[in-house]
Amino acid sequence: MQNKIKVMKIFSRKKHAKSLKELFVECSELTKKAFETMKKSVLAYVDGNFSDTQKFAKETISLEKQQDRVKEEFFQRLFSRETMVFSRTDRIQIIENIDKITDKIEIVVRKLLLYQVEIHKNLREGIKEIVDLNEQIGVQVHDMVVNIQDNFQEVRENIISITNLRRSVREKQWELQKLNYDHQQDFQAFRYTETLIKNLMEAADRAEIFADRVFILVNKYAL
């Protein structure tokens, strides 16, 4: 009787376990949410609301930890008999690249928690624009991971969108760096603002690197 119960429990776990495809989607959805909470944290910081900065930074850090758990489950299941379009090596590459984006996002919010400065009024709107562009990148990254399962044409459109958005972030970055030199007289405020802009750029860069690698995979498996 006890053996029968054990078998039933094992069967139940297998029945309700998420598929590898679902874990892929969950992983990218967490990155999308991390972009969203990072945006909220940065906006609060720019507006001088440090309590909300902390609140949303902690939410972002929590999302990164959740993603690590999903990644662990994915690797545990990687060598099962479940089939996907991609080889195991390519699956690992996809998951690792998604995780690296979220790691960059976490760095942004953790550094927000280190020190409080007043962002010069002439830089505030530009920083808000950058985090809005980053949030849009997060949406495209998630859509790209969803589409890579069965719609390579849509994936190509996602890649183009990510590339264009990242280009806009780069242009805004140079504009803000010049404004930083022009207006931030206090060295600590100048250095902190410079680092914030740089970290936001790196999050966008990481997403574009992922998009470039997905482009290679799409062409590899489209043959």
Summary of the structure (lengths in Angstrom):
residues: 223
radius of gyration: 20.2
end to end distance: 52.8
largest distance: 77.8
contacts: 725
relative contact order: 0.14
helix: 85%
strand: 0%
